[in-house]
Amino acid sequence: MKFRFETILLINKNKEDVLLKELGMINTHLQKQEDRKHFMQDASEKSREELDRKVCQEISAGTIMLYNNFASGVKIQSAKQKNIVAEIHSRLEAKRKEIVAARKKRRIMELLKERDALKHDKTKLRRETFQMDEIASNAWQRNS
């Protein structure tokens, strides 16, 4: 016997699969943005260290300004990158909530399918038992 809500169950499974794929894409995007953030932090640290080394030597004011402007730009970009990462985290959490809801819907349909199968098996068993009783009764009446 086919489950009468099989189509809905398949739709729920497909929706969950799509959501999982989207979650994977968001995770990948998040990882790239975090890598970018770490790269900018490393570049800023290296720039500071290089400036410290050059300060010990004779250095022009233009070079110091160049390093200072670079550090300011990296600081601004780091702040923007931090906001981007925070936004991606919020999207990730929203997607996780969607997945949990989709899994609940799918699980409900699977439970309904299991109950339907048990009900069908119980009905079939009752029918078979009734038929066996009928056969035994007829055989007893013939032998009597």
MIDOZA-764792 format. One record per residue (C-alpha): residue in one letter; x, y, z. Coordinates in steps of 0.5 Angstrom, whole numbers, padded with zeros to 4 digits, always signed. Each point is the difference from the previous one (the first is absolute). Example, Ala and Ser with C-alpha at 12.3 -4.5 7.8 and 13.67 -1.06 7.14 Angstrom:
# residues 2
A+0025-0009+0016
S+0002+0007-0002
END
This chain:
# residues 144
M+0000+0000+0000
K+0003+0007-0002
F+0000+0005+0005
R-0005+0006-0002
F+0004+0005+0002
E+0006-0002-0003
T+0001+0006-0005
I+0000+0005+0006
L+0005-0005+0003
L+0004+0001-0006
I-0001+0007-0001
N+0002+0001+0008
K+0007-0004-0001
N+0001+0004-0007
K-0001+0007+0004
E+0005-0003+0006
D+0005-0002-0005
V+0000+0007-0004
L+0000+0003+0007
L+0006-0004+0002
K+0004+0002-0007
E-0002+0007+0002
L+0003+0000+0007
G+0007-0003-0004
M+0000+0005-0004
I-0001+0005+0005
N+0006-0003+0004
T+0004+0000-0005
H-0001+0007-0001
L+0001+0001+0007
Q+0007-0003+0000
K+0002+0004-0006
Q-0002+0006+0004
E+0004-0002+0006
D+0006-0002-0004
R+0000+0007-0003
K-0001+0003+0007
H+0006-0004+0003
F+0004+0002-0007
M-0001+0008+0002
Q+0002-0001+0007
D+0006-0004-0002
A+0002+0006-0005
S-0001+0005+0005
E+0004-0003+0005
K+0006-0001-0005
S-0001+0007-0002
R+0001+0003+0007
E+0006-0005+0001
E+0003+0002-0007
L-0001+0008+0002
D+0003-0002+0007
R+0006-0002-0003
K+0001+0005-0005
V-0001+0006+0005
C+0006-0003+0003
Q+0004+0002-0006
E-0001+0007-0004
I-0007+0000-0003
S-0003+0006-0004
A-0007+0003+0003
G-0003-0002-0007
T+0001-0007+0002
I-0002+0000+0007
M-0007+0003-0003
L+0000-0005-0005
Y+0000-0005+0006
N-0005+0004+0004
N-0005+0000-0006
F+0001-0007-0001
A-0002-0002+0007
S-0006+0005+0000
G-0002-0003-0006
V+0000-0007+0003
K-0003+0002+0006
I-0006+0002-0003
Q+0000-0006-0005
S+0000-0004+0007
A-0006+0003+0003
K-0004-0001-0007
Q+0003-0007+0000
K-0002-0001+0007
N-0007+0002-0002
I-0001-0004-0006
V+0002-0006+0005
A-0005+0002+0005
E-0005+0000-0006
I+0002-0007-0002
H-0001-0003+0007
S-0007+0003+0000
R-0002-0003-0006
L+0003-0007+0002
E-0004+0000+0006
A-0006+0002-0004
K+0001-0006-0005
R+0002-0005+0006
K-0007+0002+0003
E-0003-0001-0007
I+0003-0007+0000
V-0002-0002+0007
A-0008+0002-0002
A+0001-0004-0007
R+0003-0006+0004
K-0006+0000+0005
K-0005+0000-0006
R+0003-0005-0003
R+0001-0004+0006
I-0008+0001+0001
M-0001-0003-0007
E+0004-0006+0002
L-0003-0001+0006
L-0007+0000-0003
K+0003-0005-0006
E+0002-0005+0006
R-0006+0001+0003
D-0004-0001-0006
A+0004-0007-0002
L-0001-0002+0007
K-0008+0001-0001
H+0001-0004-0006
D+0004-0006+0003
K-0005+0000+0005
T-0006+0000-0004
K+0003-0005-0005
L+0002-0005+0006
R-0008+0001+0003
R-0002-0002-0007
E+0005-0006+0000
T-0002-0002+0007
F-0008+0000-0002
Q+0001-0004-0007
M+0004-0005+0004
D-0005+0000+0006
E-0005-0001-0006
I+0004-0006-0003
A+0001-0003+0006
S-0008+0000+0002
N-0002-0002-0007
A+0005-0006+0001
W-0003-0002+0007
Q-0007+0000-0003
R+0002-0005-0005
N+0004-0004+0005
S-0006+0000+0005
END
